[in-house]
Amino acid sequence: MSLALPEIHEERLGNGAGVLVACRPGVPLVAARLLVTAGAALDPPGRSGLASLAATVARRGAGRRSGRTLDALVESLGADLACAGDEDATLFGLSAPVEVLPRLLGLLADVAMAPSFPAAEFERLRRRELAALANDVDEPPLLADRAMVLEAYQGHPYGHPVEGRLRDVARIRRRDAVAFHRRWYGPGHATLVIAGPVDAGRVLADARRLLSRWRSAPVALPAIPPPRASPRRVLVVDKPDATQTQIRLAGPAIPRNSPEYFPGVVANAVLGGGFTSRLVDAIRVNRGLSYGVRSRLATSRGAGLFTLSTFTKNETAGELVQVALDEIARYCDGGPTEVELERAASWLAGLYPMSLETHDQWAERLSDARLYGYSLEEVRDYRERVRAVTAGEAREFGRRHFPAATGVVVAVGPAREVVPQLERFGPLRVVSTRQVV
């Protein structure tokens, strides 16, 4: 059955800013999210990580308030204020007791509209990010994820990790963050979403008063092209001291607002998205090659990836990749059985209500709908839509988007052991860990 949507009030202000208020009964807390469509895809060449760093530093001073003043005010009101970003957007999120929301909305607006980018804070946070990136060299799972993004999205706006690369973050200066904010932050790219037991009329009036002050020249966002499909290739990140090999498979898939989204969700659940999936049976249960394997349909505003993540002993890296590719080929040939289809749909439908239990979860889902351009009816009817997917639709999704003969194989492990096992899967290139970070 469909989920009941909250009572929703939505409007677009004269300067282009959007406001969406979801009135939900329950605990006297409220979640507010100010979403700006300025993410890592807009990082300038040679400055990957700029959008992420700009968002982090914005939290450390805004309007006439210093970072310490912001901290003290937020803490005194029993609230939480955070900033984060992904490839498509920057998010300023607030969770607070409902009675203090009017005081904190102004603070939330200031952080997005008028960050001061304090020089000392900027440099401190930039150095902290550099230290974190340098530490990634010692984390094989992180190296594998980073290498997968770099290789699968090669030359694409999504083709670098959100947090950036070491060499690029080292080049970023405060003036870069100021220029990024001036160019890409503006009301036409902003949506405020509020969920909780609120008076919609009062919240909308507060939002109009605060966001109507936001002025900037409209700048069109560049189009995000689909990633290019190409014959399968292999990237080995040489980590001589590794006792296990991290393995990733990835290939171009779909954006979130694609009509293929629900067939993709079901297809992924059958192949590797759940604990009873085909990949788990083939790799973990039947052969004991890995304790964990998982596939994922990662969708963004303009593109997406289908990914497979796992690990194994160095000496079984080639065997595991072959088993994974065989399972993908078997799925693409025959598709899911009716039993697998029913099990996957029931699992997805059963989990879904748990993702919408809190005000924060509703604010996140409604923000995603506006960011990615899908309808609120999809939120309401999610369970019916996954149950409506046919075996033929799920099979065709796999044929079009699973990395059977295209995409990339990424392995992080000792090249001397791994390369001879993986050469048969396609043209192979070896890089150092430093070339990934």
SULLINZI-V952188 format. One record per residue. N is the residue number from 1. SS is DSSP state (H for helix, E for strand, - for the rest). PSI is psi in degrees with one decimal (999 if undefined). D_CENTER is the distance of its C-alpha to the mean C-alpha in Angstrom with 1 decimal. Layout:
n = {N;N}
ss = {SS;SS}
psi = {PSI;PSI}
d_center = {D_CENTER;D_CENTER}
This chain:
n = {1;2;3;4;5;6;7;8;9;10;11;12;13;14;15;16;17;18;19;20;21;22;23;24;25;26;27;28;29;30;31;32;33;34;35;36;37;38;39;40;41;42;43;44;45;46;47;48;49;50;51;52;53;54;55;56;57;58;59;60;61;62;63;64;65;66;67;68;69;70;71;72;73;74;75;76;77;78;79;80;81;82;83;84;85;86;87;88;89;90;91;92;93;94;95;96;97;98;99;100;101;102;103;104;105;106;107;108;109;110;111;112;113;114;115;116;117;118;119;120;121;122;123;124;125;126;127;128;129;130;131;132;133;134;135;136;137;138;139;140;141;142;143;144;145;146;147;148;149;150;151;152;153;154;155;156;157;158;159;160;161;162;163;164;165;166;167;168;169;170;171;172;173;174;175;176;177;178;179;180;181;182;183;184;185;186;187;188;189;190;191;192;193;194;195;196;197;198;199;200;201;202;203;204;205;206;207;208;209;210;211;212;213;214;215;216;217;218;219;220;221;222;223;224;225;226;227;228;229;230;231;232;233;234;235;236;237;238;239;240;241;242;243;244;245;246;247;248;249;250;251;252;253;254;255;256;257;258;259;260;261;262;263;264;265;266;267;268;269;270;271;272;273;274;275;276;277;278;279;280;281;282;283;284;285;286;287;288;289;290;291;292;293;294;295;296;297;298;299;300;301;302;303;304;305;306;307;308;309;310;311;312;313;314;315;316;317;318;319;320;321;322;323;324;325;326;327;328;329;330;331;332;333;334;335;336;337;338;339;340;341;342;343;344;345;346;347;348;349;350;351;352;353;354;355;356;357;358;359;360;361;362;363;364;365;366;367;368;369;370;371;372;373;374;375;376;377;378;379;380;381;382;383;384;385;386;387;388;389;390;391;392;393;394;395;396;397;398;399;400;401;402;403;404;405;406;407;408;409;410;411;412;413;414;415;416;417;418;419;420;421;422;423;424;425;426;427;428;429;430;431;432;433;434;435;436;437}
ss = {-;-;-;-;-;-;E;E;E;E;E;E;-;-;-;-;-;E;E;E;E;E;E;-;-;-;-;-;E;E;E;E;E;E;E;E;-;-;-;H;H;H;-;-;-;-;-;-;-;H;H;H;H;H;H;H;H;H;-;-;E;E;-;-;E;E;H;H;H;H;H;H;H;H;H;H;-;-;-;E;E;E;E;E;E;-;-;-;-;E;E;E;E;E;E;E;E;H;H;H;H;H;H;H;H;H;H;H;H;H;H;H;H;-;E;-;-;-;H;H;H;H;H;H;H;H;H;H;H;H;H;H;H;H;H;H;H;H;-;H;H;H;H;H;H;H;H;H;H;H;H;H;-;-;-;-;-;-;-;-;-;-;-;-;-;H;H;H;H;-;-;-;-;H;H;H;H;H;H;H;H;H;H;H;-;-;H;H;H;E;E;E;E;E;E;E;-;-;-;H;H;H;H;H;H;H;H;H;H;H;H;-;-;-;-;-;-;-;-;-;-;-;-;-;-;-;-;-;-;-;E;-;E;E;E;E;E;E;-;-;-;-;-;E;E;E;E;E;E;E;E;E;-;-;-;-;-;-;-;-;H;H;H;H;H;H;H;H;H;H;H;H;H;-;-;-;-;H;H;H;H;H;H;H;H;-;-;-;-;-;-;-;E;E;E;E;E;E;E;-;-;-;-;E;E;E;E;E;E;E;E;E;E;H;H;H;H;H;H;H;H;H;H;H;H;H;H;H;H;H;H;H;H;H;-;-;-;H;H;H;H;H;H;H;H;H;H;H;H;H;H;H;H;H;H;H;-;-;H;H;H;H;H;H;H;H;H;H;H;H;H;H;-;-;-;H;H;H;H;H;-;H;H;H;H;H;H;H;-;-;H;H;H;H;H;H;H;H;H;H;H;-;-;-;-;E;-;E;E;E;E;E;E;-;H;H;H;H;H;H;H;H;H;H;H;-;E;E;E;E;E;E;H;H;H;H;-}
psi = {156.8;149.4;145.8;125.9;148.7;166.1;118.3;133.2;128.5;141.9;161.1;123.6;165.6;-27.8;3.0;-11.7;141.3;147.4;129.7;124.1;123.7;112.0;114.7;129.7;166.2;-152.6;145.1;53.6;159.1;144.1;130.3;136.6;123.6;109.8;129.0;125.9;64.4;90.1;-166.6;-21.7;-18.6;1.4;131.5;156.9;134.6;5.7;38.9;141.9;-3.9;-46.5;-42.4;-44.6;-40.0;-40.4;-41.8;-43.5;-28.9;-31.2;-14.2;17.6;127.4;143.4;-127.2;7.3;136.9;170.8;-40.4;-37.8;-41.4;-45.6;-46.4;-41.7;-45.6;-44.7;-40.2;-24.6;8.5;32.8;178.4;132.4;126.1;156.3;138.3;163.7;161.3;-163.2;-23.4;-24.3;164.1;135.8;128.9;111.7;142.5;133.1;129.6;160.0;141.0;-31.2;-18.5;3.0;-44.9;-36.9;-34.3;-19.4;-37.9;-39.7;-43.9;-42.8;-40.9;-42.4;-38.9;-39.5;-34.8;53.2;143.0;-11.2;61.8;132.6;-44.7;-42.2;-39.5;-48.4;-38.5;-46.3;-32.3;-43.1;-35.9;-41.0;-39.4;-40.8;-41.0;-41.3;-41.3;-34.3;-22.8;-22.8;-28.3;8.5;91.9;-41.3;-40.0;-41.9;-42.9;-43.1;-42.6;-45.4;-36.4;-45.2;-46.6;-41.1;-43.0;-34.1;29.1;122.1;7.8;155.3;-26.6;8.2;31.3;153.5;147.2;-40.6;-5.4;-177.1;153.0;-47.5;-32.0;-44.8;-32.3;-24.9;-17.2;136.9;164.2;-39.8;-28.7;-42.4;-42.2;-44.5;-38.4;-45.5;-44.0;-37.6;-43.3;-20.9;127.7;163.7;-31.2;-15.5;13.3;143.4;127.8;123.9;130.5;130.9;133.3;-174.4;72.1;162.1;110.6;-42.8;-42.5;-42.5;-41.9;-39.3;-42.7;-42.1;-41.8;-45.6;-41.9;-48.1;-21.2;-17.4;-12.8;116.6;133.3;154.0;134.5;133.4;123.2;136.6;138.6;149.0;144.4;113.4;158.7;145.5;151.1;132.0;141.6;159.7;150.6;138.7;165.2;134.6;125.2;122.4;112.5;116.5;89.6;-27.5;-0.1;135.0;-12.2;156.3;124.7;134.2;136.1;138.5;139.6;148.6;158.2;140.5;-125.0;154.3;166.2;-33.1;14.7;143.7;-12.5;3.7;-50.2;-42.6;-35.6;-40.8;-44.2;-44.0;-42.8;-41.4;-39.1;-44.8;-50.3;9.5;-12.4;171.1;-19.7;23.1;169.1;-42.9;-38.9;-45.2;-47.1;-41.6;-42.6;-54.6;-50.8;-32.3;-13.7;32.1;-22.6;149.7;-28.2;137.9;140.5;141.0;160.4;138.7;102.9;113.8;140.8;-169.7;-39.0;-9.4;-177.4;168.5;144.0;127.3;152.8;131.6;133.2;-175.5;160.6;173.9;149.2;-39.5;-9.6;15.8;-47.1;-39.6;-43.5;-45.1;-41.2;-42.3;-43.3;-44.9;-35.6;-41.5;-39.7;-44.5;-40.3;-40.1;-46.9;-29.6;-45.5;-16.8;-176.6;151.0;166.4;-34.8;-45.7;-40.6;-47.3;-41.1;-43.4;-45.1;-40.3;-40.5;-47.8;-44.8;-36.3;-35.9;-30.7;-46.2;-28.3;-16.7;-0.4;46.3;-23.3;165.3;-39.5;-42.2;-39.6;-41.7;-40.0;-44.6;-39.5;-36.4;-43.3;-40.3;-41.2;-35.9;-46.6;-7.6;34.3;161.4;155.5;-20.4;-30.5;-35.8;-45.2;-41.8;18.9;-48.4;-39.9;-36.2;-37.6;-34.6;-21.1;-11.2;132.1;163.0;-37.9;-41.6;-41.5;-37.9;-44.7;-33.6;-45.8;-42.0;-34.9;-30.5;-13.0;142.5;73.4;-53.2;-3.6;-176.8;-159.4;149.0;124.0;132.6;133.1;111.8;-175.7;116.7;-35.8;-29.7;-34.5;-40.4;-47.6;-26.5;-26.2;-5.8;-28.6;-9.7;-3.8;174.9;132.5;139.6;140.9;132.6;163.5;166.0;-34.1;-28.5;-16.2;-38.9;999}
d_center = {28.1;25.9;24.4;26.0;24.0;24.9;27.3;25.3;26.7;25.0;26.4;25.9;27.8;30.2;28.0;25.1;23.0;21.8;22.5;21.7;23.5;23.2;26.4;26.0;28.9;28.4;28.1;29.0;25.6;23.4;19.7;19.1;16.0;16.6;13.9;14.6;13.3;13.6;10.7;10.8;12.0;15.1;15.9;19.6;20.9;21.8;19.7;16.2;14.6;16.6;14.2;12.7;16.4;17.7;15.5;16.7;20.2;20.4;20.5;23.6;25.9;26.2;29.2;32.2;30.4;29.6;26.8;29.3;30.5;27.1;26.7;30.2;29.8;26.6;28.1;31.4;29.9;28.1;24.7;21.4;19.6;16.3;14.3;10.7;8.6;5.6;7.0;8.4;9.6;11.1;11.8;15.2;15.6;19.0;20.6;24.4;27.7;28.3;31.6;30.1;27.4;29.8;30.2;26.6;25.4;27.3;25.7;22.2;23.3;25.0;22.0;20.1;23.4;25.6;24.1;27.0;25.1;27.9;29.0;29.5;26.2;24.4;26.2;25.7;21.9;21.8;24.0;22.0;18.9;21.3;22.6;19.3;18.5;22.1;21.7;18.9;21.9;23.2;20.1;20.1;16.9;14.9;17.1;16.4;12.6;13.3;16.1;14.3;11.9;15.1;17.2;15.4;14.3;17.6;18.8;15.9;14.2;10.9;13.3;12.7;10.6;9.1;12.0;14.4;17.4;20.5;22.9;20.9;20.2;23.9;24.9;23.0;25.5;25.6;26.9;23.7;21.7;24.4;24.5;20.7;21.0;24.2;23.0;19.6;19.8;22.0;22.7;22.1;18.4;18.2;18.0;19.2;18.5;20.8;21.3;24.3;28.1;28.8;31.4;29.6;32.4;32.4;28.7;28.8;31.8;30.1;27.0;29.4;31.4;28.6;26.4;29.5;30.3;27.2;28.7;27.4;28.1;25.7;23.7;22.2;18.7;19.0;18.2;15.4;17.4;16.6;16.4;19.9;21.0;23.6;25.7;24.3;24.5;24.2;23.0;24.5;23.5;26.8;26.9;30.5;30.5;27.9;29.5;26.6;24.6;20.8;20.0;17.1;17.6;15.4;16.2;15.2;14.4;13.7;11.9;11.1;14.5;16.4;19.5;18.7;15.6;17.8;19.8;16.7;15.6;19.2;19.7;16.9;18.4;21.8;21.0;18.8;16.5;19.2;22.0;24.6;23.0;24.9;23.2;23.8;27.4;28.0;26.6;27.0;29.7;32.0;31.8;30.5;28.5;25.6;24.9;21.3;19.6;16.5;15.0;11.7;10.9;7.4;7.7;7.1;10.0;12.3;11.6;10.1;11.1;13.0;13.1;15.7;15.8;19.2;22.0;25.8;29.0;29.7;32.5;30.6;27.6;29.3;30.3;26.8;25.4;28.4;27.9;24.3;25.3;28.3;26.4;24.1;27.3;29.0;26.3;26.4;30.2;30.8;27.6;27.3;30.5;31.2;31.0;27.5;26.4;27.8;26.4;22.8;23.1;24.9;22.3;19.4;21.7;22.8;19.5;18.2;20.6;19.5;16.0;18.0;20.7;20.1;20.0;16.7;15.1;16.9;15.8;12.1;12.9;15.2;13.0;10.5;13.7;14.9;11.9;11.6;15.3;16.1;19.1;19.6;21.9;19.0;18.1;21.8;22.6;19.7;22.1;24.7;22.5;21.4;25.0;26.2;24.5;27.4;27.9;28.5;25.2;23.2;25.4;25.0;21.2;21.6;24.3;22.2;18.9;19.4;20.1;23.8;25.5;22.8;19.7;19.7;20.9;19.9;22.0;22.3;25.9;29.5;30.1;33.7;32.9;29.8;30.8;33.9;31.9;29.2;31.3;32.1;28.6;28.6;29.2;28.2;27.3;27.4;25.8;26.1;23.5;24.0;23.1;19.6;19.1}
